[in-house]
Amino acid sequence: MSKMQISLTSKHIEPLNLSPFQRILLTSDGTLTEILEAYLLEKIQLVKISENLVKVAKPIPALDLDIDTQVIERKILLQGKISLNNYIYAESIIVPERLDSRLKSRLIESQEPMGRLWLEHKLETFKEIIDSARETAEELSDFFNIAKEEKMLCRTYRVFSNKKPIIMITEKFPESYFLKKI
């Protein structure tokens, strides 16, 4: 069994029930912005929902963080620039002390997706997918104009730079999206 099959089936996601593009979104270590643009033939823009500097209330082992470490909690949508359709919802936990000051400033001030900022700053990264899931939309349903009980496909990965985890990102999209068979 491949790493992808193990990762997905351990979370009760059957790879054969996913479209090829859904499998790519859940298992790729590339940045989703460019992947979405190539698939959708539409420029993708970032819409910030929230971005707050907070102290963590409990340790976050995936980021090697202890209680009271300052992080940036960020929630965004990847949205079609023309259609204004929301395609991906993402939550990030960013460790600002592990980022270059220019990158940190651009991250906070700009409306650019993280992948584009990594390219702009030539940040060398390694990405590791640590979880996949299938869950109900609940409060995210309004962003996608779906029912609260509809299913979302999710993946969580962490981003390393200089051998340190700098960001943990969870991306979610409706299971009803990207079903077109190639």
Solvent accessible surface area in square Angstrom, and as a share of the most:
residue,aa,sasa,rsa
1,M,171,0.76
2,S,54,0.35
3,K,172,0.73
4,M,59,0.26
5,Q,69,0.31
6,I,95,0.48
7,S,36,0.23
8,L,0,0.00
9,T,46,0.27
10,S,71,0.46
11,K,83,0.35
12,H,164,0.73
13,I,4,0.02
14,E,74,0.33
15,P,6,0.04
16,L,152,0.75
17,N,118,0.60
18,L,7,0.03
19,S,1,0.01
20,P,39,0.24
21,F,9,0.04
22,Q,1,0.00
23,R,65,0.24
24,I,78,0.39
25,L,1,0.00
26,L,1,0.01
27,T,44,0.26
28,S,25,0.16
29,D,90,0.46
30,G,26,0.25
31,T,32,0.19
32,L,7,0.03
33,T,4,0.03
34,E,66,0.30
35,I,40,0.20
36,L,0,0.00
37,E,34,0.15
38,A,77,0.60
39,Y,58,0.22
40,L,47,0.23
41,L,163,0.81
42,E,24,0.11
43,K,104,0.44
44,I,1,0.01
45,Q,48,0.21
46,L,9,0.04
47,V,50,0.29
48,K,46,0.20
49,I,69,0.35
50,S,37,0.24
51,E,47,0.21
52,N,79,0.40
53,L,103,0.51
54,V,48,0.28
55,K,123,0.52
56,V,12,0.07
57,A,94,0.73
58,K,146,0.62
59,P,70,0.44
60,I,24,0.12
61,P,108,0.68
62,A,23,0.18
63,L,0,0.00
64,D,98,0.51
65,L,7,0.03
66,D,104,0.54
67,I,97,0.49
68,D,91,0.47
69,T,28,0.16
70,Q,83,0.37
71,V,0,0.00
72,I,5,0.03
73,E,72,0.32
74,R,3,0.01
75,K,80,0.34
76,I,12,0.06
77,L,7,0.03
78,L,10,0.05
79,Q,26,0.12
80,G,0,0.00
81,K,107,0.45
82,I,151,0.77
83,S,51,0.33
84,L,111,0.55
85,N,77,0.40
86,N,24,0.12
87,Y,22,0.09
88,I,0,0.00
89,Y,7,0.02
90,A,6,0.05
91,E,63,0.28
92,S,4,0.03
93,I,38,0.19
94,I,0,0.00
95,V,0,0.00
96,P,14,0.09
97,E,131,0.59
98,R,59,0.22
99,L,17,0.09
100,D,72,0.37
101,S,77,0.50
102,R,158,0.58
103,L,4,0.02
104,K,60,0.26
105,S,48,0.31
106,R,80,0.29
107,L,3,0.02
108,I,82,0.41
109,E,134,0.60
110,S,11,0.07
111,Q,105,0.47
112,E,58,0.26
113,P,5,0.03
114,M,19,0.09
115,G,6,0.06
116,R,45,0.16
117,L,0,0.00
118,W,14,0.05
119,L,124,0.61
120,E,87,0.39
121,H,40,0.18
122,K,170,0.72
123,L,41,0.21
124,E,150,0.67
125,T,47,0.27
126,F,128,0.54
127,K,32,0.14
128,E,58,0.26
129,I,49,0.25
130,I,70,0.35
131,D,52,0.27
132,S,2,0.01
133,A,27,0.21
134,R,110,0.40
135,E,64,0.29
136,T,45,0.26
137,A,2,0.02
138,E,86,0.38
139,E,130,0.58
140,L,11,0.05
141,S,3,0.02
142,D,121,0.62
143,F,68,0.28
144,F,10,0.04
145,N,143,0.74
146,I,31,0.16
147,A,42,0.33
148,K,112,0.47
149,E,124,0.55
150,E,67,0.30
151,K,71,0.30
152,M,0,0.00
153,L,0,0.00
154,C,4,0.03
155,R,5,0.02
156,T,21,0.12
157,Y,9,0.03
158,R,50,0.18
159,V,0,0.00
160,F,36,0.15
161,S,11,0.07
162,N,136,0.70
163,K,193,0.82
164,K,114,0.48
165,P,6,0.04
166,I,1,0.01
167,I,2,0.01
168,M,33,0.15
169,I,8,0.04
170,T,29,0.17
171,E,14,0.06
172,K,25,0.11
173,F,4,0.02
174,P,1,0.00
175,E,48,0.22
176,S,60,0.39
177,Y,51,0.19
178,F,18,0.07
179,L,94,0.47
180,K,146,0.62
181,K,138,0.58
182,I,157,0.80
